Amino acid sequence: MQLSTRNQLTGTIADLDVGSVMAIVKVKLDGGDQIVTSSVTRDAALDLNLKVGQPATVFIKSTEVTVGVD
């Protein structure tokens, strides 16, 4: 599969909360303790057969990135 998305981060599914409509997927990135959280539809989570401990790639495509500092 080829994608135009350049921001691709590899990791492992650390937590999965599948609700009646949406699922929250937390991916622990390789090489550290950073977690990326994604909301996907319940159907997508089931179609992908997502499981805690499974390797996954996070694809990030955004028109805006916000940075905050104190």
Secondary structure, 3 states (H helix, E strand, C coil): CCCCCCEEEEEEEEEEEECCCEEEEEEEECCCCCEEEEEEEHHHHHHCCCCCCCEEEEEECCCCCCCCCC
